[in-house]
Amino acid sequence: MQYKLFIQSNDEQYLGALVAGYAAKRNSRQADAFDVVIMHYNDYPWLEAKVGQRFLRGLERRPWAHDDLQSFTPLRFTPPKSMGYQGRAIVIDPDCFAVGDVMELFTRDMQGAGVMCRMRPPLKEMPAYRASSVMLLDNAKLPHWDAEKTFNELFEFKKDYLKWIKLEYEDDANVGLFEPEWNDFDRLTPATKILHTTYRRTQPWKTGLPIDFTVRAKPDKGAGLARSLFKSLKRQFVGARPGRIKDGYYQPHPDPNQERLFFSLVSEMLAKGIIDRQLVEREMASNHVRHDALDLCRKLAA
């Protein structure tokens, strides 16, 4: 059986992806049993080909942008085809850090499902949904997954980005659920297997930097579908970009242990020569990583 861990990335989240790959290998007793593949936005020209074109996302027809923090999300559906629809894959976001052994996930009984994930609990006006940010895939059971084809269908308004990301196009019989600990949302406990620093405003390596992502458009409570649709259409034709915050900044993570975990991993990678100081300095200069990152690493290494 072939096993591969795929990590989505772009320029903004590249250091996070490197750290995620290191953490998975570091914390596995069978590190040689699986490969790590970083799927970088720049390596998939079909993503860049749609920049500026509008795609369907819920009630909106939003322009595709390559400079958004999460422009890599369509790549989470590429592994089955890239592996020839054979073997197993784990797909994670670049802000997901294994503290357990991912081989336990690779080798678990999927009970006939082609994809396993966790449910994201309801939050405010958003109902529960399948979280595709961490997935276990049995590629042989996913011959219908063709990320580039589905991505193009978003721009033909045949498919909805939100339904795609939430696995709503997948047959219920082909989806299984694993324990929340394999995709633990901003929660680090002794039971955590994969920590997901999912709340973007508090990602530990970005504290103090200007926000560089598009905030989801929120439906107006009590306004009704018609008014929400009107606002969406107004944004499209007037030209305003929905939810783009110009003057916001990333905030400190409320759990210092999660910040310490991330920078301890970076510090280890620097000490082992897996990454060098120049890479971190470039990421700091590009505002992809907080400007005191090397200082934090020095403190942890002392």
C-alpha positions as CSV (number, residue, x, y, z in Angstrom):
1,M,0.0,0.0,0.0
2,Q,1.3,3.4,-0.9
3,Y,0.8,6.2,1.6
4,K,1.3,9.9,0.9
5,L,0.6,13.0,3.1
6,F,-0.4,16.0,1.0
7,I,-0.1,19.5,2.3
8,Q,-1.8,22.4,0.6
9,S,0.2,25.6,0.3
10,N,0.8,29.0,-1.3
11,D,3.4,31.7,-0.8
12,E,1.5,33.1,2.2
13,Q,1.4,29.7,4.0
14,Y,4.6,28.1,2.8
15,L,6.5,28.0,6.1
16,G,3.4,26.6,7.8
17,A,3.4,23.8,5.2
18,L,7.0,23.0,5.8
19,V,6.5,22.8,9.5
20,A,3.4,20.6,9.0
21,G,5.4,18.1,7.0
22,Y,8.2,18.1,9.5
23,A,5.8,17.6,12.4
24,A,4.2,14.6,10.7
25,K,7.5,12.8,10.1
26,R,8.9,13.8,13.5
27,N,6.0,12.4,15.5
28,S,5.6,9.1,13.6
29,R,7.2,5.8,14.6
30,Q,7.1,4.8,10.9
31,A,8.3,8.0,9.3
32,D,9.7,6.1,6.3
33,A,6.4,4.5,5.6
34,F,4.9,7.6,4.0
35,D,5.9,10.4,1.7
36,V,5.2,14.1,2.2
37,V,4.1,16.2,-0.8
38,I,3.6,19.9,-0.6
39,M,1.0,21.1,-3.2
40,H,2.0,24.7,-3.9
41,Y,-0.5,26.9,-5.7
42,N,2.2,28.0,-8.2
43,D,2.6,24.4,-9.4
44,Y,-1.0,24.2,-10.7
45,P,-1.4,26.7,-13.6
46,W,-5.1,25.9,-13.9
47,L,-5.6,27.9,-10.7
48,E,-3.8,31.0,-11.9
49,A,-5.7,30.8,-15.3
50,K,-8.9,31.8,-13.6
51,V,-7.7,34.9,-11.7
52,G,-10.2,37.7,-11.9
53,Q,-13.0,35.4,-13.2
54,R,-16.1,34.9,-11.1
55,F,-17.0,31.6,-9.5
56,L,-20.0,30.4,-7.6
57,R,-19.7,30.6,-3.8
58,G,-23.0,30.3,-2.1
59,L,-25.1,33.3,-3.0
60,E,-22.1,35.1,-4.5
61,R,-20.3,35.1,-7.8
62,R,-16.9,36.1,-6.4
63,P,-13.7,36.9,-8.4
64,W,-11.0,34.3,-8.0
65,A,-7.8,35.8,-6.4
66,H,-4.4,34.3,-6.1
67,D,-3.3,36.5,-3.2
68,D,-5.9,35.1,-0.8
69,L,-4.5,33.2,2.2
70,Q,-6.5,30.1,1.2
71,S,-6.2,30.1,-2.6
72,F,-4.9,26.6,-2.3
73,T,-8.2,24.9,-1.2
74,P,-9.1,23.3,-4.5
75,L,-5.8,21.3,-4.3
76,R,-7.2,19.2,-1.5
77,F,-9.1,17.2,-4.2
78,T,-6.1,16.5,-6.4
79,P,-4.4,13.5,-4.6
80,P,-6.5,10.6,-5.9
81,K,-5.8,11.4,-9.6
82,S,-2.1,12.3,-8.9
83,M,-1.7,8.8,-7.3
84,G,-3.4,7.1,-10.2
85,Y,-6.4,6.3,-8.0
86,Q,-4.3,3.9,-6.0
87,G,-3.1,3.8,-2.4
88,R,-4.1,6.1,0.5
89,A,-3.7,9.8,1.0
90,I,-4.0,12.1,3.9
91,V,-4.7,15.7,2.9
92,I,-4.2,18.6,5.4
93,D,-4.2,22.3,5.4
94,P,-0.8,24.0,6.0
95,D,-2.0,25.1,9.5
96,C,-2.4,21.5,10.7
97,F,0.4,20.0,12.8
98,A,0.6,16.3,13.8
99,V,1.3,15.7,17.4
100,G,0.3,12.1,17.1
101,D,1.3,9.4,14.6
102,V,-0.3,9.8,11.3
103,M,0.3,6.2,10.4
104,E,-2.5,5.3,12.8
105,L,-4.8,7.3,10.5
106,F,-3.3,5.9,7.3
107,T,-3.9,2.3,8.4
108,R,-7.2,2.5,10.1
109,D,-10.3,0.6,9.0
110,M,-12.2,2.9,6.7
111,Q,-15.2,0.5,6.7
112,G,-15.7,0.8,3.0
113,A,-15.7,4.6,2.8
114,G,-13.7,6.5,0.2
115,V,-13.1,9.5,2.3
116,M,-13.0,10.1,6.1
117,C,-13.1,13.5,7.8
118,R,-14.7,15.1,10.9
119,M,-17.8,17.1,11.3
120,R,-17.3,20.8,12.1
121,P,-19.8,21.8,14.9
122,P,-22.3,24.5,14.2
123,L,-21.0,28.0,14.8
124,K,-23.3,31.1,15.1
125,E,-25.4,31.1,11.9
126,M,-23.3,28.4,10.2
127,P,-24.7,24.8,10.5
128,A,-22.5,21.7,11.1
129,Y,-20.7,20.5,8.0
130,R,-18.0,18.0,6.9
131,A,-14.5,19.5,7.4
132,S,-12.4,18.7,4.4
133,S,-9.3,20.4,5.8
134,V,-8.1,17.0,7.1
135,M,-9.1,14.0,5.0
136,L,-8.1,10.3,4.8
137,L,-8.7,9.1,1.2
138,D,-8.9,5.6,-0.2
139,N,-8.1,6.7,-3.8
140,A,-9.5,3.6,-5.5
141,K,-12.9,4.6,-4.2
142,L,-12.6,8.2,-5.6
143,P,-12.3,7.7,-9.4
144,H,-14.8,10.6,-9.9
145,W,-12.4,13.1,-8.2
146,D,-10.9,15.4,-10.8
147,A,-10.0,18.7,-9.1
148,E,-9.3,20.7,-12.3
149,K,-12.5,19.6,-13.9
150,T,-14.6,20.6,-10.9
151,F,-12.7,23.8,-10.4
152,N,-13.6,24.8,-13.9
153,E,-17.2,24.0,-13.3
154,L,-17.3,26.6,-10.5
155,F,-16.7,29.3,-13.1
156,E,-19.5,27.8,-15.3
157,F,-21.7,28.1,-12.3
158,K,-22.4,24.4,-12.4
159,K,-20.8,23.7,-9.1
160,D,-20.8,25.7,-5.8
161,Y,-17.4,26.1,-4.1
162,L,-18.9,25.9,-0.6
163,K,-20.7,22.6,-1.4
164,W,-17.6,21.2,-2.9
165,I,-15.4,22.1,0.0
166,K,-18.0,20.7,2.5
167,L,-18.1,17.4,0.5
168,E,-21.8,17.9,-0.2
169,Y,-21.4,16.4,-3.7
170,E,-20.1,13.2,-2.3
171,D,-22.4,10.3,-1.8
172,D,-23.2,9.9,1.9
173,A,-22.3,6.2,1.7
174,N,-18.8,7.0,0.6
175,V,-18.0,9.4,3.6
176,G,-17.0,8.2,7.0
177,L,-16.2,10.2,10.1
178,F,-13.1,10.0,12.3
179,E,-12.6,11.3,15.8
180,P,-12.3,15.1,16.3
181,E,-8.8,14.7,17.6
182,W,-7.6,14.1,14.1
183,N,-8.6,17.6,13.2
184,D,-8.6,19.4,16.5
185,F,-9.8,23.0,16.0
186,D,-7.5,25.4,18.0
187,R,-7.5,22.8,20.8
188,L,-4.3,21.2,22.0
189,T,-4.9,18.4,24.6
190,P,-3.2,15.1,25.5
191,A,-5.8,13.5,23.2
192,T,-5.0,15.7,20.1
193,K,-3.6,13.9,17.1
194,I,-3.5,16.8,14.6
195,L,-3.8,20.3,15.8
196,H,-5.5,22.6,13.4
197,T,-5.0,26.3,14.1
198,T,-8.1,27.0,12.1
199,Y,-9.1,30.4,13.3
200,R,-7.1,32.4,10.8
201,R,-7.0,35.7,12.8
202,T,-5.0,34.0,15.6
203,Q,-2.6,31.8,13.6
204,P,0.5,31.9,15.9
205,W,3.1,32.6,13.2
206,K,1.2,35.7,11.9
207,T,0.6,37.7,15.1
208,G,0.8,41.4,14.4
209,L,0.8,41.2,10.6
210,P,-1.9,42.8,8.4
211,I,-4.7,40.4,7.6
212,D,-4.3,39.0,4.1
213,F,-7.5,36.9,3.7
214,T,-11.0,37.6,2.5
215,V,-13.5,37.3,5.3
216,R,-16.6,35.3,4.6
217,A,-19.7,37.3,3.8
218,K,-22.1,36.9,6.7
219,P,-25.9,36.7,6.1
220,D,-27.9,39.4,7.8
221,K,-29.9,38.0,10.7
222,G,-33.5,38.7,10.1
223,A,-32.8,40.3,6.7
224,G,-34.1,37.3,4.8
225,L,-32.8,35.7,1.7
226,A,-33.8,38.5,-0.7
227,R,-31.8,41.2,1.1
228,S,-28.7,38.9,1.4
229,L,-29.0,38.2,-2.3
230,F,-29.4,41.9,-3.1
231,K,-26.2,42.7,-1.1
232,S,-24.3,40.0,-2.9
233,L,-25.4,41.3,-6.3
234,K,-24.5,44.8,-5.3
235,R,-21.0,43.7,-4.4
236,Q,-20.6,42.1,-7.8
237,F,-21.8,45.0,-9.9
238,V,-20.5,47.9,-7.9
239,G,-17.2,46.2,-7.7
240,A,-16.5,46.1,-3.9
241,R,-14.6,43.0,-2.8
242,P,-16.6,41.2,-0.1
243,G,-15.2,41.3,3.4
244,R,-11.7,42.5,2.5
245,I,-10.2,44.0,5.7
246,K,-7.6,46.7,5.0
247,D,-6.8,47.8,8.5
248,G,-7.1,44.6,10.5
249,Y,-4.2,42.7,12.1
250,Y,-3.7,39.1,13.2
251,Q,-4.2,38.7,17.0
252,P,-2.2,36.6,19.5
253,H,-3.4,33.0,19.8
254,P,-5.3,32.6,23.1
255,D,-3.4,29.4,23.9
256,P,0.4,30.1,24.4
257,N,1.1,26.4,24.2
258,Q,0.0,26.4,20.5
259,E,2.4,29.3,19.7
260,R,5.1,27.5,21.6
261,L,4.5,24.2,19.7
262,F,4.8,25.9,16.3
263,F,8.0,27.9,17.1
264,S,9.6,24.9,18.9
265,L,9.2,23.0,15.6
266,V,10.6,25.9,13.6
267,S,13.5,26.0,16.1
268,E,14.2,22.3,15.6
269,M,14.1,22.6,11.8
270,L,16.7,25.5,12.0
271,A,18.9,23.5,14.3
272,K,18.8,20.4,12.0
273,G,19.4,22.5,8.8
274,I,16.0,21.5,7.4
275,I,15.3,25.2,6.8
276,D,17.8,28.1,7.1
277,R,17.6,31.5,8.7
278,Q,17.5,33.1,5.2
279,L,14.2,31.4,4.4
280,V,12.6,32.6,7.6
281,E,13.9,36.1,7.0
282,R,12.4,36.1,3.5
283,E,9.1,35.0,4.9
284,M,9.2,37.8,7.5
285,A,10.1,40.4,4.9
286,S,7.2,39.3,2.8
287,N,4.8,39.6,5.8
288,H,4.1,35.9,5.6
289,V,5.6,35.3,9.1
290,R,5.6,37.6,12.1
291,H,8.6,39.8,12.4
292,D,9.8,38.4,15.8
293,A,9.8,34.8,14.6
294,L,13.6,34.3,14.8
295,D,13.6,35.9,18.3
296,L,11.0,33.4,19.5
297,C,13.0,30.5,18.0
298,R,16.2,31.7,19.8
299,K,14.3,31.9,23.2
300,L,13.0,28.4,22.8
301,A,16.4,27.0,21.8
302,A,18.1,28.6,24.7
